Amino acid sequence: MVVGVIDVVILLTSAQLLIFALFLAFAGLRRRRELLYLALFFFSLAANILNYFLFRRIDYFFPGWIHFIYLGAPFAFLYAPCLYLYVRDSTRPATNAAARPPVRPAAAARTLLHCAPFAAFTAYLCAAFYFHDAEAKQRIIWAPDFLPNYGYKALTAVLQAQILFYIVLCVRRLVLYRLRLKKSFSSLTAVTFAWLGKLAFGAAALWILDLVRFAGRFADRNPADWSASALWIVFALFCCLFLYNVLQKPRVLFEAEEEPSRRPKKSLSDKTAGDYRRKLARLMETEKPHVEHDLSLAGLSDLSGIPARSLTETIRASGSDNFYDFVNEYRVREFLDFLSDPVRKSETVLALMFDAGFNSKSAFNRAFKKKTGKNPRQYLKSRSA
């Protein structure tokens, strides 16, 4: 068998995915349950890719590897649901990162419904192929009525629709998560949100490339060689970027961000509340933690020594609606101090905005107008008038 470059890419990619899957499954059993979904996502990709490789080189593997044919085919219906379940559980608020609430039977049943297409296709292959002997399998594979052309097209169309459906669900979850970040993080580009966005974007890119290949077959045309090569190169890059992100920021996977309850009840005495307000104000004025772009509620809680739940109550008692508004108010003050500094006032607005703690121009404009009643351009014009 002559091994080409694409064959090597496929095998290396599959090996990477299997290693990721085993590593994440082990980590999920010990740390975070949602990692099991991510592990199954990567395992499903690997199984489906290896199934494709067997058919790509069927002249070499047939009939010796006949029992491995189609083993990975049903997993094509599993990786999109697993990706969504991982995003769903990763974006759920948690009052205690260490706590693992028990899974209710109704919730478990709803989760299993996502596996229905995978189970149905597996059941069909068990009856039509898996449970036959090697000689019967050889006849079945070449039988024209086993999976006719129209059947393959219909099956692939259902698969493509399923993947699109779950990508839309992932995007919806991420949009809602982004809105919720305003209440607990000072940066809209929080590490978890950025990671999940990259994961969803990578999956969408793979789906689009696969859709191009399917469209060529649906039109009874052989897809161009570049589309197949591009698909596997993107797969390989996807795996490398995943590994890079995990090595660079392992807390993306292994640390759950703790969030306070959405409506914390008043639990502090007047004396304790007053002490916390003074302590927080002194910290913000002297150490200026707001200039850190990735400052979070948990981070400020550690710096101030105020429990996260009490810190949320203290922030609201100080007049801010949420943590996001509280921190951005101090950032706007920092920006205004820069404008009053003779040494720094000649610098660009973008540079001053960044040094004040903002890393998004749109977030800066919103916070600035909320604080001053004017947008930055109007404010600077009124100062120079």
RAZIPE-V222874 format. One record per helix or strand of 3 or more residues. SS is the DSSP state (a for helix, b for strand). FROM is the first residue (numbers start at 0). TO is the last residue. Records with the same first field share a line. If there is no record, write none. Layout:
BEGIN
SS = FROM-TO + FROM-TO
END
This chain:
BEGIN
a = 4-29 + 33-55 + 57-60 + 65-67 + 72-76 + 78-89 + 104-112 + 115-129 + 133-141 + 148-183 + 190-217 + 224-247 + 250-253 + 269-285 + 288-290 + 296-303 + 307-316 + 322-339 + 348-354 + 360-371 + 375-383
END
